[in-house]
Amino acid sequence: MAKLVSKTYGEALLQIAMEKEREKEGSGVEFYSELKGLVKILKENPKFDDLMIHPGIAKTEKLSVVQKVFQGRTAPEIYEFLYLVVEKDRYRDIYDIIKYVSDKMKEWQKIGVTYVTTPIPLSDAQKEQVQKRILETAPYKSLEMHYRVNPELIGGMVIRIGDRVVDSSVKRKLDDLTKQLLQIQLG
């Protein structure tokens, strides 16, 4: 149900944003920036979330707070989206909706979300080299890079972009070798 809600509301918000961007002949960067700003504000103010989902507070009061806090301070599409989500009692789904929209905006702008796991931290030069190499082989204009350290990999790295995984870690190679040796002994 949550996926259906996030997709339904997300698609509506995307359609409005894309229409506005076409009118301005924009790339969606401004809208995406506004959306990230909304997420930042909400995460920095967890009491706002508590207020919006509190069952003892009337919807009219919640809508009044949304209006006072956001109207005229954010893009009209962002304000209207937030107002609608509260009005339709879907505030609990707001982060899923925003994630859906964010993922679609990244897809539309050809931004690849990349997760790189290595056994030791990479230097800035190594990170730049990894990013450059991925951009050469992937259909993206830019990348949103996330780095993680996992000493169990021993060496090499694991790169995940969407549902694609490239695992060149020593741990993976040892696991594969172990499986091959076990099959030889069993066969």
C-alpha angles and dihedrals in degrees: 000000000000091000091051091049094047091047094047096048092035093053091049092051091046092051091053092046094048092048090052091047092051090052089054092035088235131153098233092257093119093050092045090051090052090050092051088048090055091051091049092051093048094047092048090052108046090165088068088060090048090052094048095051098038107120093207095061117086118243091235090059091049091050090048090054091049090050094048094045103039112020109105092003098077135035110290090243091056093048093047091047092051092046092050093048091053093042092053093045092245099122090115087065096049097105092048090049092048091047090052092050092044092051091049092047090052090049091049092048091045094242112155118210106219130189116197120188120190134170092240132024115276122233119240090255091052091048090051091049092050091048092048092050093049092050089052092056103033130069094240132115092208140359136230100214126205119184127198133177121223113171090195089076088072092198142350122039146262118228122192124187113173107310094340119098128187110192114187095155123136089232090060092048091050091048090051091048091049091052091050092049092048091052091051092051093046095044 
